[in-house]
Amino acid sequence: MPSKKPTQAPTLDAANMVKGGTAAAQKFPAWKQWVEGSAGFDGTGLRDVVDTNARYLDDVKGDLDSLRGSTDHRIDILEAKVAALEAAPPSPFPE
């Protein structure tokens, strides 16, 4: 599952809403729906995007952990081969 980017949030003038502005209060439900990912923002709202990206990162971490485990095994094999080469007597080279 690929990561997602959120859609543009609906405008919300919180300062005017606190002062009791009706225009800002009318925009609040759309902004709340965007944050929740409900109604018209289902699948594109902030909550949905955060959830999708969290699942994506869990998958990436799982892949990285499994790769790291297999790489550690390969490194052990390479270290053993290097140690065996270092312990072997030097082979003479022609002069």
N, C-alpha and C positions, 0 to 999 in steps of 0.2 A: 504494500500500500504506500504510495508516494506521499510526501508531505504536502501540506496545503498552505495557502496564504489567505488571510481573512479578506472579505470584501470591505469596501469603504463603509465606515460606521455612519449612520444617520446623524445629522447635525443636532447638537443639543447644547443650548446655551444655559448651563447650569446656574450661572450667576443670576440671570433673569428669572429662572424658575424658583430660586430661593426667595427672590423678591416678590414672587407671586405673579409673574408674567404668564398670561394665558397661552401665548404662542409657544413658549418653551414647554409649558405643561402639556400641550397637545402633542409635542414631538417626543415626549418621554416614553410613551408606550412603544413606539417604533424603535427607539434606542434600546429599551429593555428587551424587546424581542430579538434584536441583533445580538445583544450580549448572551441571552439564553439560547439562541439558535432556534427560536420557535416561530410559528406563523410563516410569513414570507421569507424568513431567513433560515429555514430549516436546511441544514447541510452547509450553509455558508456563513453562519453566525460565528461569533468569537468562541463560544463554548465548543461548538463542533470542530472548529479548526484546532483548538488547543488539544482536544481529545484525540483527533486524528494524528496530530504531530507527536503526541505522547506515545501512541501506539507504534508509530513509525520509528521513533527513537528506541523503543523497547525491542523492536525487530532488529534494528541496526546493532544494538548492544548485544543481543543474542548471537548475531552473526559474528561480531567482533570477538566475543568470548569463545565461540567454537573455533574460530580461526586462530586465536591466540593459543588455544590448547593444542591444536595440531602443529602449530609452528614451534612450540616448546619441545614437542617430541622430535621434530626434525633437527632442532638445535642440539638436542642431546646426542643424536646420532652423529652429527657433524663434529661435535666436541670429542666424541669417542674416536672418530677417525683421525682427527688432528693429533690427539694424544697418542694413538698407535703409531702415527708417522714420526712424531717426535721421539718416541721410545725406540724406534727401529734404528739399527746401526746405519751410519751414513754410507751411501753407495759411492764407490769410487767413480770419478769422472775421468775420461781420457785427458791426458795432458797435451 
